Amino acid sequence: MSIIGYYDGTAVRVEESLRINQKVIVIPIEDEMEFGESATGGLRKYANQALIEQEKDVWRKTAVRKHGGK
């Protein structure tokens, strides 16, 4: 889930309701145009293409290794 909000100089204000004491991660963005409508857009610049290729089948390979293809 990602929620868009803004900092009003005192607090971070979000456009959707959250639970009381809900923990959140705030990722400040410099230019709203590069962010888009999801957190993925804001994090894209940190992506490492080499690791993405290595991680492509990691869940499947780990499940086969752990469960022996059962």
N, C-alpha and C positions, 0 to 999 in steps of 0.2 A: 504494500500500500504506500502511496506517496500522497502528500498533501501540500498544496502550495500556500504560502503565506507571505508575510512581510514583517519587517522590524519597524516599529513606529517611534523609535528613539527611547522607548522605555521597556517594551516587551515584544516578543514575537507573537504576531496575531495570525491565526490560521483560518481558512475558509470553511472548515468542517469541525464538528464537535469531536472532542477526545474524551476518554475516561479521565476521571480525577486521578492524579499521580501517574498518568500515562507517560512512560519514558519515550523520548523522541531524539532523533538525530537531526541536527540542523546543518545544512550545507549551504553556506553563503555563495551566491553567484554574482559575478561582476556585471554580466551582460545578459539580460533576460532572453535575448534572441538566441543565444547558444544553448539555453536550458531546455526549451521546448515545454512539453506538458508532463514530463515524468522525470524521476530521479536518474533514469538511465541516460538521458541527454546530458545532465550535469556531470555525470561520472565518465562519459565516453572518452574524454581527453586523458584519463588515467588508464585506459585499457592497454594491455600488452598483447599484441596479436600472437606472438610466439606462445604465450601461456594459454591463450584461448584455444589454439590448436591442440596443445597437450591435454587440456581439460575436456576436450570434446566428448570423449567416451569414458571418462574416469569413473562415473557412477556405474555404468554397465560393467566395466572391467573389475571394479571393486566388488560388486555383487556376485559376479562369477567366481572371483577368487575366494570370497567369504563363504559362499554357499555351494561351490563346486558344480555349478551348472544345474543344480537340482530344481 
